[in-house]
Amino acid sequence: MPHIHLEVSDLDAALVDDLDWGGTILTIGGHEQSHVNPADPREIRYEYLRRIANVLDEGFEAGAPITILHLGAGALTLARYVQATRPGSMQLAVDIEPRLVTFVLENLPLPAGTRLEHRVGDALAQVRALSQEHAGSASASSGEVRRFHAAVLDVFSGKETAPHLATADFYGAALDVLDAEAEDPGVLLVNIGDDEPQRFLDAQARELHAACAERGYPEPWILTDTHVAHSRATGNSILVAGPLTAREDFVQIASRVRALGPHPAVVEPWRDVLGA
């Protein structure tokens, strides 16, 4: 069983065979973190990640390459999916653990042709740097600032989340690296896992709403399981925000995302689900 010790979290990471579903599971500290099926990168086992993939599928032209920022790398499940469904996409993965991505790639190589850049660092520091970075490279002198069709934040773990990431300042920095001018404008997708009664989710929805309001974007939407939403049960929810939600047809996009599941699904403006 391949394994390493992660120096920032002081936890062990391991890759283990999934004896029930097939594929490989990345565990960190003994807990499942990611699932990968190297034989079929289109397969996404975890419901929260399937919801994120559905937004990408419905929010952008089918099969067209996109630029996507992954904050929190894991086993790069979504990066593999994007390459399989949108070949030629430009992807950037950021993780605070210096050895994690290298460990994953040595044991689970990406699909052929994947264009993925990897950086090590704090998520807030990285998005602030990206907001000033020019297209092509950090040293490029062109006037074109680097922007993304999608940014996926998967760095939250409830009470264990770094406080400086659980703020409107962080969300605002992430919103600022999205492409608001593209024909298919950018979207911020935030995965939040929380325990009953989901006070952390409530707080993060308000922080993200504040960042959106400051930039003139509509309120965030929430994607989750119906039971998780209505019973405030332990589980994962996705907050969706940014230029994509300002599209005139976003309600139709949301309807298609809801139809794709996983079911039963809630896809609604956050205040309709969580209250103000």
C-alpha positions in Angstrom: 0.0 0.0 0.0 1.7 3.2 -1.1 1.8 5.8 1.7 3.6 9.0 2.8 3.6 11.3 5.8 2.2 14.8 5.1 4.3 17.4 6.9 1.7 20.3 7.1 -1.2 18.3 8.5 1.1 15.7 10.3 -1.1 13.0 8.9 -0.4 9.9 6.8 -1.8 9.6 3.3 -2.3 6.3 1.6 -3.7 4.9 -1.6 -5.7 1.7 -1.1 -7.7 -0.5 -3.4 -11.5 0.0 -3.3 -12.7 -3.5 -2.9 -16.4 -2.6 -3.2 -16.5 -0.2 -6.2 -13.1 -0.8 -7.9 -10.5 1.9 -8.4 -8.4 3.5 -5.8 -9.1 5.5 -2.6 -6.9 8.2 -1.2 -7.1 8.3 2.6 -5.7 11.0 4.8 -5.5 10.4 8.5 -7.4 7.1 7.9 -10.4 8.9 6.3 -11.5 8.6 2.7 -10.6 11.8 0.8 -10.8 10.9 -2.9 -11.8 8.1 -5.2 -10.2 7.5 -8.6 -11.0 5.0 -11.3 -7.9 5.1 -13.6 -9.7 2.9 -16.1 -12.5 5.4 -16.5 -11.8 9.0 -15.3 -15.4 9.9 -16.2 -16.6 7.9 -13.2 -17.2 10.0 -10.1 -18.2 8.1 -7.0 -18.7 10.9 -4.4 -22.0 12.7 -4.7 -20.6 16.2 -3.9 -18.1 15.9 -6.7 -20.7 14.6 -9.1 -22.7 17.8 -8.5 -19.7 19.9 -9.2 -19.1 18.0 -12.5 -22.7 18.5 -13.4 -22.4 22.3 -13.1 -19.3 22.2 -15.4 -21.2 20.0 -17.9 -24.2 22.2 -18.1 -22.6 25.6 -17.6 -20.1 25.4 -20.5 -20.3 24.2 -24.1 -20.1 20.4 -24.2 -16.6 19.1 -24.9 -15.0 22.6 -25.1 -11.7 23.1 -23.2 -11.9 25.3 -20.2 -9.4 26.8 -17.7 -10.0 25.5 -14.2 -8.4 26.2 -10.8 -8.4 23.4 -8.2 -7.8 24.7 -4.7 -7.2 21.5 -2.8 -5.9 18.8 -5.0 -6.7 15.4 -3.4 -6.2 12.6 -5.9 -7.1 15.0 -8.8 -10.4 13.2 -9.5 -12.0 16.3 -11.0 -8.9 17.1 -13.0 -9.1 13.6 -14.6 -12.8 14.1 -15.3 -12.2 17.5 -17.0 -9.5 16.0 -19.2 -11.7 13.1 -20.2 -14.7 15.3 -21.0 -12.9 18.4 -22.2 -9.6 17.4 -23.7 -7.0 20.2 -23.9 -8.3 22.1 -20.9 -5.7 24.1 -19.0 -5.7 23.2 -15.3 -4.0 24.5 -12.2 -4.0 22.6 -8.9 -2.9 24.2 -5.6 -2.4 22.2 -2.4 -0.7 23.2 0.8 0.9 19.8 1.3 4.3 19.8 -0.6 4.4 16.0 -1.2 0.8 15.1 -1.8 0.3 15.8 -5.5 3.7 14.2 -6.5 2.8 11.1 -4.4 -0.6 10.8 -6.2 0.9 11.3 -9.7 3.6 8.8 -9.1 1.1 6.1 -8.3 -1.9 7.3 -10.3 -0.7 9.1 -13.4 -3.1 11.5 -15.1 -4.8 10.6 -18.5 -2.6 11.1 -21.5 -2.6 14.7 -22.7 -3.6 16.3 -19.4 -2.3 19.9 -19.2 -2.0 20.4 -15.4 0.2 22.8 -13.5 0.8 22.1 -9.8 1.7 24.7 -7.2 2.3 24.3 -3.5 1.1 27.0 -1.1 -1.7 28.5 0.9 -4.9 28.9 -1.0 -5.5 32.6 -0.2 -1.9 33.6 -1.0 -2.1 31.7 -4.3 -5.4 33.2 -5.5 -4.1 36.7 -4.6 -1.0 36.1 -6.6 -3.1 34.7 -9.5 -5.3 37.8 -9.6 -2.2 39.7 -10.6 -0.7 37.1 -12.9 -0.6 37.5 -16.6 -1.6 34.8 -19.0 1.2 32.5 -20.1 3.4 32.7 -17.1 3.9 34.7 -13.9 6.6 36.7 -15.7 4.7 37.4 -18.9 4.5 41.1 -19.8 1.3 41.0 -21.8 -1.7 43.0 -20.7 -3.9 39.8 -20.5 -4.4 38.9 -16.9 -4.9 35.2 -16.2 -8.5 34.2 -15.6 -10.4 30.9 -15.2 -13.7 29.5 -16.3 -14.0 27.7 -13.0 -12.5 27.7 -9.6 -13.2 24.7 -7.3 -12.6 25.2 -3.6 -12.2 21.9 -1.7 -10.2 23.1 1.3 -12.9 23.2 4.0 -13.2 20.8 6.9 -15.6 22.5 9.4 -13.9 23.3 12.7 -10.5 22.3 11.4 -10.6 24.9 8.6 -7.9 27.6 8.7 -9.7 30.7 9.9 -8.3 33.0 7.2 -10.0 30.8 4.5 -13.4 31.0 6.0 -13.9 34.6 5.1 -15.5 36.9 2.5 -11.9 38.1 1.8 -10.9 34.6 0.6 -14.1 34.1 -1.4 -13.6 37.5 -3.0 -10.1 36.7 -4.0 -11.3 33.5 -5.6 -14.1 35.3 -7.4 -11.6 37.8 -8.8 -9.7 35.2 -10.7 -12.8 34.1 -12.7 -13.4 35.2 -16.3 -16.4 37.5 -16.2 -16.1 38.5 -19.9 -16.1 35.2 -21.6 -19.1 34.0 -23.6 -19.5 31.3 -21.0 -18.6 33.3 -17.8 -16.8 31.8 -14.8 -18.1 30.0 -11.8 -16.9 29.4 -8.3 -17.8 26.0 -6.8 -17.2 25.6 -3.0 -17.5 22.2 -1.3 -18.4 22.4 2.3 -18.6 19.3 4.5 -20.3 20.0 7.8 -21.7 18.2 10.8 -25.3 18.6 12.1 -26.7 21.3 12.6 -24.4 22.8 9.8 -23.5 26.1 11.5 -20.3 26.3 9.5 -22.2 26.0 6.2 -24.5 28.8 7.3 -21.6 31.0 8.1 -19.8 30.3 4.9 -22.9 31.0 2.8 -23.2 34.4 4.4 -19.5 35.1 3.8 -19.7 34.1 0.2 -22.9 36.1 -0.2 -21.1 39.2 1.1 -18.3 38.7 -1.4 -20.7 38.3 -4.2 -22.7 41.4 -3.2 -19.5 43.5 -3.1 -18.8 42.5 -6.7 -22.4 42.9 -8.0 -23.0 39.1 -8.4 -26.3 37.4 -7.5 -26.6 35.5 -4.3 -25.0 32.1 -4.2 -26.9 28.9 -4.9 -26.7 25.7 -3.0 -26.5 22.1 -4.3 -27.0 19.3 -1.9 -28.9 16.2 -0.9 -32.5 16.9 0.1 -32.2 15.2 3.5 -28.9 17.1 4.2 -30.7 20.4 3.4 -34.0 19.9 5.2 -32.8 18.0 8.2 -29.5 19.8 8.6 -27.8 16.4 8.7 -24.1 15.8 8.4 -23.0 15.9 4.8 -21.6 17.9 1.9 -23.1 20.9 0.2 -21.9 22.9 -2.9 -22.1 26.6 -3.0 -22.2 28.1 -6.5 -21.4 31.7 -7.2 -19.9 34.2 -9.6 -20.5 35.4 -13.1 -22.2 32.2 -14.3 -25.1 32.8 -11.9 -25.7 36.2 -13.5 -26.5 34.6 -16.9 -30.1 35.2 -18.0 -30.5 31.4 -18.5 -28.9 30.4 -15.2 -32.3 29.2 -13.8 -32.5 26.8 -16.8 -28.9 25.7 -16.2 -29.8 25.0 -12.5 -32.9 23.1 -13.6 -30.8 20.8 -15.8 -28.2 20.4 -13.0 -31.0 19.4 -10.6 -32.3 16.8 -13.1 -28.9 15.2 -13.3 -28.9 14.4 -9.6 -27.7 12.6 -7.6 -31.2 12.3 -6.3 -33.0 13.5 -4.2 -31.4 16.9 -5.0 -31.8 20.5 -3.9 -30.6 23.2 -6.3 -31.8 26.5 -5.0 -30.7 30.0 -4.0 -29.0 29.6 -0.6 -31.4 31.7 1.4 -34.3 29.6 0.2 -32.7 26.6 1.8 -30.7 27.9 4.7 -32.6 31.1 5.5 -30.9 34.5 6.0 
